[in-house]
Amino acid sequence: MIAPAARRTFRLASVVALSVAFAYGLAMPLPFMAPLFAVILTATPGPPPGPKGLLGLLALVGITLGIGLVLNPLLRNYPTSAVLIIAAGLYMSTYLSVGKGKGLVGTLLSVGLTMIPAAGLMDYALASAVVNSLMIGIAVAVACQWLVQPLFPEPRPAGPKPQPPTADPERAAWLALRTVLIVLPPVMLAFTNPGMYMPTIMKSVMLAQQGSTVSARAAGRELIGSTFLAGVYALAFWFALKLLPNLWMFCLWMLLFGIHIGSRLYGVVANRHPPSYWVNVFVTMLILVGPAVQDSTGDDVYGEFIVRFSLFVLVTLYAWGAILALDWMRTSRAQRRPQPQALNPSA
């Protein structure tokens, strides 16, 4: 009998590897999106959605990403108004994630508000293609979950289904404001050159989701540490793939790296990092490796990798600095606020 944590490790690694096989084997546009969403959808223990749930998920994706298509002409003609709408949408997406426990909805809304308008600045047809590739990637990830689930089933919970953690309204509002200030500057930078900074948008969105759940004290270790470790894994993955560069070895290496990361994510191998740390490592590694594989037909794969990773480090340093500065300002304001005087019972 396989322990639940080991079963979840094998399920996560198998779903991601199978998503790589389908996405790259079928030559999907933006193929690295399928394994990326496989990580996002599979990392949280639980059975995959059924056919009805998949249709609902795709409808949700269509709505959230369609918002980005609607914003595209507004961003071209009224950029200030569009940026304010994007900021308000990022605030709402984070509030849904940390205040209402709707993490997936918040992530999809953040992607729709940032990645799709950036692609639309290059070409509206490109933005539509990105929306289609994201929807296809999610469908492929869920289909791979269906194939793997019978091999490594999730045990039925003994009690009622646990509810996702939520924050009180005041803290959720503060974290949402902090996320807007973390994500908006990198996104606006990406608007200047969407083709170059597109992966940076996805990285900033993942940093926002991760940074909204960590304290300022732990932010440096978790955000910076996970980004650098993902870079090390991406380099190791790339040089391992160069030994025999074909789709089968791509899937095999993804399976092995998935088992290695998943064993730490679920606690099979004891470590001091929370699950969000390892999810960020896995997602960042995929964002680095996926475009590198697509760039392998070009002339300067290593140069593109160095530029992409350097941008990730800069975005992460900015996110860490923003968290520290905002939390310091909040603490200073709270200390300056006059405290209510205690009542004297002898008076």
C-alpha positions in Angstrom: 0.0 0.0 0.0 1.5 3.3 -1.1 1.4 6.1 1.4 -0.9 9.1 0.5 2.0 11.5 0.3 4.0 9.2 -2.1 0.8 8.6 -4.1 0.4 12.4 -4.5 4.0 12.7 -5.6 3.7 10.1 -8.3 0.4 11.6 -9.4 1.7 15.1 -9.8 4.9 14.0 -11.6 2.9 11.7 -14.0 0.3 14.3 -14.8 3.0 16.9 -15.6 5.1 14.5 -17.7 2.0 13.3 -19.6 1.0 16.9 -20.2 4.4 17.5 -21.7 4.0 14.5 -24.0 0.6 15.7 -25.4 1.5 19.4 -25.6 4.8 19.1 -27.4 3.8 16.0 -29.3 0.8 17.7 -30.8 2.8 21.0 -31.4 0.4 23.1 -29.4 0.9 26.9 -29.3 2.7 27.8 -26.0 3.1 24.1 -25.1 4.6 24.8 -21.7 1.3 26.2 -20.5 -0.2 22.6 -20.3 2.4 21.3 -17.8 2.3 24.6 -16.0 -1.5 24.3 -15.4 -1.0 20.7 -14.6 1.1 21.8 -11.6 -1.4 24.4 -10.6 -4.4 22.1 -10.8 -2.7 18.9 -9.4 -0.6 20.3 -6.6 -3.6 20.6 -4.2 -4.6 17.1 -3.2 -8.0 16.0 -4.5 -9.7 14.2 -7.4 -9.8 15.9 -10.8 -12.9 17.7 -12.0 -15.4 15.6 -13.9 -16.6 16.4 -17.5 -19.2 18.8 -16.1 -16.5 20.4 -13.9 -14.2 20.7 -16.8 -16.8 22.5 -18.9 -17.4 24.9 -16.0 -13.7 25.5 -15.6 -13.3 26.2 -19.3 -16.2 28.6 -19.2 -14.6 30.3 -16.2 -11.3 30.5 -18.2 -13.1 31.9 -21.2 -14.7 34.7 -19.1 -11.6 35.7 -17.2 -9.4 35.6 -20.2 -12.0 37.3 -22.4 -11.8 40.3 -20.0 -8.2 40.8 -21.3 -9.4 40.8 -24.9 -12.0 43.5 -24.1 -9.3 45.6 -22.4 -7.0 45.5 -25.4 -8.6 48.3 -27.5 -9.0 50.3 -24.2 -5.3 49.9 -23.5 -4.4 51.2 -27.0 -6.6 54.2 -26.9 -7.0 55.1 -23.2 -3.9 53.6 -21.5 -4.4 55.4 -18.2 -8.0 54.2 -17.7 -7.0 50.7 -18.8 -4.1 50.5 -16.3 -6.5 51.7 -13.5 -8.9 48.9 -14.5 -6.1 46.4 -14.5 -5.0 47.5 -11.0 -8.6 47.2 -9.7 -8.9 43.8 -11.3 -5.6 42.6 -9.7 -6.9 43.9 -6.3 -10.1 41.9 -6.7 -8.3 38.7 -7.9 -6.1 38.7 -4.9 -9.0 39.4 -2.5 -10.8 36.4 -4.0 -7.6 34.3 -3.5 -6.8 35.1 0.1 -10.1 36.5 1.4 -12.5 34.0 -0.2 -10.3 31.0 -0.8 -10.7 31.1 -4.6 -7.1 30.6 -5.5 -7.6 29.2 -9.0 -10.2 31.9 -9.9 -7.8 34.6 -8.7 -4.9 33.2 -10.7 -6.9 33.0 -13.9 -8.3 36.5 -13.5 -4.7 37.8 -12.9 -3.5 36.1 -16.1 -6.5 37.5 -18.1 -5.9 41.0 -16.9 -2.1 41.1 -17.6 -1.0 38.5 -20.1 -3.8 38.8 -22.7 -3.7 42.7 -23.0 0.1 42.5 -23.4 -0.2 40.0 -26.2 -2.9 42.1 -27.7 -0.5 45.1 -27.9 1.5 43.1 -30.4 -1.4 41.7 -32.4 -5.0 41.0 -31.5 -4.8 37.7 -33.3 -1.9 36.7 -31.1 -4.0 37.6 -28.0 -6.8 35.3 -29.3 -4.3 32.6 -29.9 -2.9 32.9 -26.4 -6.4 32.6 -25.0 -7.1 29.5 -27.1 -3.7 27.9 -26.1 -4.4 28.5 -22.4 -7.9 26.9 -22.7 -6.4 23.9 -24.6 -3.6 23.7 -22.1 -6.1 23.4 -19.2 -8.1 20.9 -21.0 -5.0 18.8 -21.7 -3.9 19.0 -18.0 -7.4 17.8 -16.8 -7.4 15.0 -19.4 -4.0 13.8 -18.1 -5.4 14.0 -14.6 -8.2 11.6 -15.7 -5.7 9.2 -17.1 -3.4 9.2 -14.1 -6.1 9.2 -11.3 -6.9 5.5 -11.5 -3.2 4.6 -11.1 -2.7 6.9 -8.0 -6.1 7.6 -6.6 -6.6 10.2 -3.9 -8.0 8.5 -0.7 -11.5 9.6 0.3 -11.4 12.2 3.2 -12.5 10.8 6.5 -14.4 13.9 7.5 -16.0 16.8 5.6 -14.1 18.4 2.7 -11.6 20.9 4.2 -12.2 24.5 3.2 -9.3 26.5 1.7 -7.7 28.9 4.2 -9.0 32.4 4.1 -7.9 35.7 5.7 -10.0 38.2 7.6 -11.4 41.0 5.5 -8.9 43.7 6.7 -5.9 41.5 6.2 -7.2 40.3 2.8 -7.7 43.9 1.7 -4.1 44.8 2.8 -2.6 41.7 1.0 -4.6 42.6 -2.2 -3.2 46.1 -2.1 0.3 44.8 -1.6 -0.2 42.4 -4.6 -1.2 45.3 -6.9 1.9 47.2 -6.0 4.0 44.1 -6.6 2.5 43.0 -10.0 1.6 46.3 -11.7 5.1 47.8 -12.3 6.5 44.6 -14.0 3.3 44.3 -16.1 3.6 47.9 -17.2 7.2 47.2 -18.2 6.0 44.2 -20.2 3.6 46.4 -22.1 6.6 48.2 -23.6 7.9 45.0 -25.2 5.4 42.1 -24.8 7.4 39.7 -26.9 10.4 39.9 -24.6 8.7 40.2 -21.3 5.7 37.8 -21.7 7.2 35.1 -19.5 7.9 37.8 -16.9 4.2 38.5 -16.6 3.5 34.9 -15.7 6.3 34.9 -13.2 5.0 38.2 -11.6 1.5 36.7 -11.3 2.9 33.6 -9.6 5.0 35.8 -7.3 1.9 37.8 -6.4 -0.1 34.6 -5.5 2.9 33.3 -3.5 3.8 36.6 -1.9 0.2 37.2 -0.7 0.5 34.3 1.7 3.9 34.9 3.2 5.1 37.4 5.8 7.7 40.0 5.2 10.2 38.1 7.3 9.8 34.9 5.3 9.5 36.6 1.9 13.2 36.8 1.1 13.9 33.2 1.8 10.8 31.9 0.0 10.6 34.2 -3.0 14.3 34.6 -3.7 15.3 31.1 -2.7 12.6 29.4 -4.8 13.5 31.5 -7.8 17.3 30.7 -7.7 16.6 27.0 -7.0 14.3 26.9 -10.0 17.1 28.4 -12.1 19.5 25.7 -10.9 16.9 23.0 -11.7 16.2 24.5 -15.1 19.9 24.4 -16.0 20.3 20.8 -14.8 17.2 19.9 -16.8 18.5 21.5 -19.9 21.9 19.8 -19.8 20.3 16.5 -19.0 18.0 16.9 -22.0 21.0 17.7 -24.3 22.3 14.2 -23.7 19.5 12.8 -25.9 17.2 15.6 -27.1 13.9 13.9 -28.0 10.3 14.0 -26.8 10.6 10.7 -24.9 13.6 11.9 -22.9 11.8 15.2 -22.3 8.9 13.4 -20.7 11.2 11.1 -18.7 13.3 13.9 -17.3 10.1 15.8 -16.5 8.8 12.7 -14.6 12.0 12.4 -12.6 12.2 16.1 -11.7 8.5 16.0 -10.9 9.1 13.1 -8.4 12.1 15.0 -6.9 10.1 18.2 -6.4 6.8 16.5 -5.5 8.5 14.4 -2.8 9.5 17.6 -1.0 6.2 19.4 -1.7 4.2 16.6 0.0 6.7 16.0 2.8 8.0 12.5 1.6 11.4 14.0 2.0 11.5 16.2 5.1 12.5 19.8 4.5 11.9 23.2 6.1 10.1 24.9 3.2 6.3 25.2 2.9 4.4 23.7 -0.1 4.1 27.1 -1.8 7.9 27.2 -2.0 8.1 24.0 -4.1 5.1 24.9 -6.2 6.9 28.1 -7.2 10.1 26.2 -7.9 8.2 23.8 -10.2 6.3 26.5 -12.0 9.3 28.8 -12.5 11.4 25.9 -13.8 8.7 25.2 -16.4 8.5 28.8 -17.4 12.3 28.8 -17.9 12.6 25.4 -19.6 9.5 25.6 -21.8 10.6 28.8 -23.8 14.2 27.5 -23.9 13.0 24.3 -25.7 11.1 26.5 -28.2 14.2 28.7 -28.6 16.3 25.7 -29.3 15.9 26.2 -33.1 17.4 29.7 -32.7 21.0 30.8 -32.5 21.3 32.1 -28.9 19.5 29.8 -26.5 21.8 30.5 -23.6 21.6 34.3 -24.1 17.8 34.2 -24.1 17.9 32.0 -21.0 20.2 34.4 -19.1 18.1 37.4 -20.0 14.9 35.6 -19.0 16.3 34.4 -15.7 17.9 37.8 -14.9 14.5 39.4 -15.4 12.9 36.8 -13.1 15.5 37.6 -10.4 14.9 41.4 -10.8 11.2 41.0 -10.6 11.6 38.8 -7.5 13.9 41.3 -5.8 11.4 44.0 -6.5 8.6 41.9 -5.0 10.7 41.3 -1.9 11.6 44.9 -1.6 8.0 46.0 -2.1 6.8 43.6 0.6 9.4 44.8 3.1 8.7 48.5 2.4 5.0 48.2 2.6 5.0 46.2 5.8 7.4 48.7 7.3 5.1 51.5 6.4 2.1 49.7 7.8 3.9 48.9 11.1 5.2 52.5 11.5 1.6 53.8 10.9 0.2 51.4 13.5 2.8 52.5 16.0 2.1 56.2 15.5 -1.7 55.6 15.9 -2.8 56.7 19.4 -3.8 53.8 21.6 -7.1 54.0 23.6 -6.6 54.8 27.3 -7.5 52.0 29.7 -10.3 52.8 32.1 -9.2 53.3 35.8 -11.5 51.2 38.0 -10.7 53.4 41.1 -11.8 56.6 39.4 
